């Protein structure tokens, strides 16, 4: 069974996407800059809808557009936003952190811990997806990054397999290498150019059971 994750900028298209077959929603704001943290009200509405439909909700944790290297003040915002989303009942959180062009292991591990461990106002465990900041890593470091993220207990890596704007089909060989490296430890979630028209083809080519996109299902 193929799990289709619909990337939603707000609640406007979520009900239609779920009816069209989306089993999971990645909720964010400001898709024009790649997605930022959605508002409290949007998260709460999405979680309420998910409770009625059996849909999972992943919440973006990103304080701004631009690069994925965050100041201490921005890291504090991410901690607060993650705990806020967790307290509202999301299924998981989505973030990616770099430092000087490399994986920011310190901030990533801290955010993973907050997602996975009990906190006074946000108990329980929620999933973590490391988002397309992964694609900004040097290619020579990506396979090792898969190993490290798996060791941290991260559940998924959302990746296009190549530079933004390239066709997903042009990146299948690289994505296959990720899937092979990740096998049995962490899920590779292909996204960026995956649509309701090609998702079955992409999933079959990669041997994956999940895929992500703003057009992953056909909505009116």
C-alpha positions in Angstrom: 0.0 0.0 0.0 1.5 3.4 -1.1 1.2 6.1 1.5 0.7 9.5 -0.2 1.8 12.5 1.9 0.1 15.7 0.7 2.1 18.9 1.3 -0.5 21.6 2.4 0.1 25.3 2.8 -3.0 25.6 5.0 -6.3 23.8 5.6 -7.9 24.9 2.3 -7.2 21.8 0.3 -6.7 19.3 3.1 -10.2 17.8 3.2 -10.2 17.3 -0.6 -6.8 15.8 -0.5 -7.7 13.3 2.2 -10.9 12.4 0.2 -8.6 11.9 -2.9 -6.4 9.4 -1.0 -3.8 11.3 1.0 -3.1 9.3 4.1 -0.7 11.9 5.6 -0.5 15.6 5.5 2.7 17.7 5.8 1.4 21.0 7.1 3.4 24.1 6.5 3.1 27.8 5.6 4.8 29.9 2.9 5.4 27.2 0.3 6.9 29.9 -1.9 10.0 29.8 0.3 9.9 26.1 0.8 7.6 26.0 3.8 7.7 27.5 7.3 6.0 26.7 10.6 2.2 26.9 10.4 0.1 28.8 12.9 -1.3 27.4 16.1 -4.8 27.6 14.7 -4.0 25.9 11.5 -2.2 23.1 13.3 -5.1 22.6 15.7 -7.6 22.5 12.9 -5.5 20.0 10.9 -5.2 17.7 14.0 -8.9 17.9 14.6 -9.6 17.0 11.0 -7.1 14.2 11.2 -8.9 12.8 14.2 -12.1 12.5 12.2 -10.5 10.9 9.2 -7.7 8.8 10.5 -5.1 11.0 8.8 -1.6 11.6 10.0 -0.3 15.2 10.4 3.4 16.1 10.1 4.2 19.7 11.0 7.0 21.8 9.5 9.3 23.4 12.1 11.2 26.1 10.3 11.3 29.8 11.5 12.0 31.3 8.1 12.7 30.7 4.4 16.2 30.8 3.0 19.0 28.6 4.1 18.9 25.9 6.8 21.5 27.4 9.1 19.9 28.8 12.2 21.1 31.3 14.8 20.7 30.5 18.5 17.6 32.7 18.6 16.1 30.9 15.7 17.0 27.5 17.3 15.0 28.6 20.4 12.0 29.4 18.2 12.3 25.9 16.6 12.3 24.3 20.1 9.2 26.3 21.1 7.4 25.6 17.9 8.2 21.9 18.0 6.8 21.6 21.5 3.8 23.6 20.6 3.0 21.3 17.6 3.6 18.2 19.7 1.3 19.5 22.5 -1.5 20.0 19.9 -1.3 16.3 18.9 0.6 16.1 15.6 1.8 12.8 14.4 5.3 14.2 13.7 7.5 17.1 13.0 9.6 18.1 10.0 12.9 20.0 10.1 16.4 20.1 8.8 19.4 21.9 10.2 22.8 22.6 8.7 25.9 24.3 10.1 28.6 25.7 7.8 27.3 23.7 4.9 27.3 20.4 6.9 24.8 18.5 9.0 24.2 20.4 12.3 24.4 17.4 14.5 24.0 19.3 17.8 20.8 21.1 17.0 19.3 18.1 15.1 19.9 15.7 18.0 18.4 18.2 20.4 15.2 18.6 18.3 15.0 14.8 17.8 15.2 14.3 21.5 12.4 16.9 22.1 10.2 15.1 19.5 10.9 11.6 20.9 10.9 12.2 24.7 8.4 13.3 27.2 8.3 17.0 28.0 6.1 18.6 30.8 3.7 20.2 28.4 4.3 17.9 25.4 4.4 14.3 26.5 4.9 11.3 24.2 6.8 10.4 21.1 6.2 12.0 17.6 7.9 11.1 14.4 10.7 13.1 12.9 11.3 13.8 9.2 14.5 15.4 8.2 13.5 17.5 5.2 15.1 18.6 2.0 17.9 20.4 3.8 19.4 17.0 3.2 19.7 17.8 -0.5 21.8 20.9 0.4 24.5 18.6 2.0 27.6 17.9 -0.1 26.9 14.7 -2.1 30.0 13.1 -0.5 28.4 13.4 2.9 24.8 12.3 2.2 25.2 8.5 2.7 27.0 9.1 6.0 24.3 11.5 7.0 21.7 8.7 6.4 23.6 6.5 8.8 23.8 9.2 11.5 20.1 10.2 11.2 19.1 6.6 11.4 21.2 6.2 14.6 19.4 9.2 16.1 16.1 7.5 15.5 14.9 9.8 12.8 12.0 8.1 11.0 12.3 9.6 7.5 14.4 11.7 5.2 12.5 13.8 2.6 14.6 14.2 -0.4 14.5 15.1 -4.1 17.7 13.3 -4.8 19.2 16.2 -6.6 19.1 20.0 -7.1 15.7 21.7 -6.8 14.0 22.0 -10.2 15.4 18.9 -11.7 12.9 16.2 -12.8 12.5 13.5 -10.1 13.1 10.9 -12.9 16.6 12.4 -13.4 17.4 11.6 -9.8 16.3 8.0 -9.5 19.8 6.5 -9.5 20.8 8.7 -6.6 17.6 8.0 -4.8 18.1 4.3 -5.2 21.5 4.6 -3.5 19.8 6.4 -0.6 17.1 3.7 -0.4 19.7 0.9 -0.4 21.8 2.7 2.3 18.7 3.3 4.5 17.1 -0.1 4.1 15.6 -1.4 7.3 16.7 1.7 9.4 15.1 4.8 8.1 12.5 5.7 5.4 13.5 7.5 2.3 10.6 9.7 1.3 10.9 11.0 -2.3 9.4 14.4 -3.0 9.7 17.4 -5.4 8.0 16.7 -8.7 6.2 13.6 -7.5 2.6 13.9 -8.6 -0.6 11.8 -8.8 0.4 11.1 -12.4 3.8 9.7 -11.8 3.8 8.6 -8.1 3.2 4.9 -8.9 6.0 4.8 -11.4 8.4 6.6 -9.0 7.5 4.4 -6.1 7.9 1.2 -8.1 11.3 2.3 -9.6 12.6 3.0 -6.1 10.9 0.2 -4.2 9.5 2.7 -1.6 6.0 2.7 0.0 5.7 6.4 0.7 5.9 9.5 -1.4 5.4 13.3 -0.9 4.1 16.2 -2.9 1.8 19.2 -3.3 0.1 17.3 -6.2 0.5 13.7 -4.8 -3.3 13.3 -5.2 -5.7 14.8 -7.7 -7.8 17.5 -6.1 -10.5 19.5 -7.9 
